[in-house]
Amino acid sequence: MKITIKHRKRAVISPDSVAIGLFVIFYSYGFFAWLSEQILAPIGLASFSENVLLLILYVTLFLLCVCFRDYLRLDFFALLALLILFLVFTYLFHPEYEYVYTRKQYGVLEYVLFPANGIYAYLFVRLVNNPQNLLKGLRIGGYFTYIYSGLRLYIALKRGYWIEENYLGQEIHLSYNLNFGYGLVIFICYFLYCALKNKSVKDGVLAGVGIMMVLIGGSRGPLLNIAIFLAIYILLTTSETKNKIIYFSLIVICTLVFLMSYRIILSTAVNILETFNLPSRTIMKLLEGSISEDSGRNVIWSAAINMIKENPFGYGAMGARHVIYQIHIVGHPHNFFLEILIDYGVIFGVAIILILFLGAVRIFFDKNIGEWRYVFLIFFAYACQLLTSYTYWHSMGLWGALAVAVSINRTRKIKRIQGTK
């Protein structure tokens, strides 16, 4: 007599799923920090919520790397070590930087090396190391971030203002929030990509919802990021078609029609928003023709340019801070190119800018890397926030884009090796 024993298949979480999950937590950090606080608040541990979240994130990462050595990213540790050495050597030559390095909130430990900030984006993007999985992570992260952003927007509208900090570090009340809009950009670009590529109405609606949230509660900067994404996407897709001239002509015509009628469109948007008692500072700026106002950046940029003129050989790591923090509390130039030239000097700074620019162009026009091109475009558009805001030391967009570029380079090498066999 034969006895057959049936075993139920146990659901096993794949290491790829864990890597995606870690990426989602990092890029939707605001949502998970809020969720952690809500869970721990009833037991009086809300003040430890961020520590608990980071512990879960990095313990899981450690276990993943221990169990599956393929997920150990030594290039991240090499990059982190180089940045720390750059900071250490700069401090040895410039002890006068001590205040800006050690101050609270905007110092090295809290602003640069804190494990939820910019440089670590490189690690979590490299951890996934697959275009389809990165897109999957962006979708999941987008849902969480939309929920959190919607909640923040609702609270701000109910309160009547956003609570911000001025250049002196004092609490002020504003009609918009700089970080709010930029936190949505990467996910808006993702949903736009899916809507355009797959002709998905659902993703188009999600992109529209994100843009509307930016218009209501964000600043003007994110609109530039979204415009850059759309411009490059259209350029890439039309350049691959047989009827390039026809498509290009249609794009030009549509652009001209929009430019001639954008005031009507924006006025309609304002009327709709006013019906729901929703203000939009950004739309009003567009209608007033004041969208290009520098919001005090000209003063900062002038100071940065003067620093470059006075010392074209560079000031070292975070070299702009000791001068510009006296103009604006954060202390960075609010422009990537100026910051690179201040930190590394004109010679090395220009070389770094050229290498990054040529590398990006090469990726955009490389048809042999498949969907990697558009994943890079999403992160690249997000990194373009550095044209008018933020600092590369703190930017999740730049370090994420750099990680995608490294993954693409690894993919090319693997293909070359396979091709020679």
Summary of the structure (lengths in Angstrom):
residues: 421
radius of gyration: 23.2
end to end distance: 53.6
largest distance: 93.2
contacts: 1249
relative contact order: 0.10
helix: 74%
strand: 2%
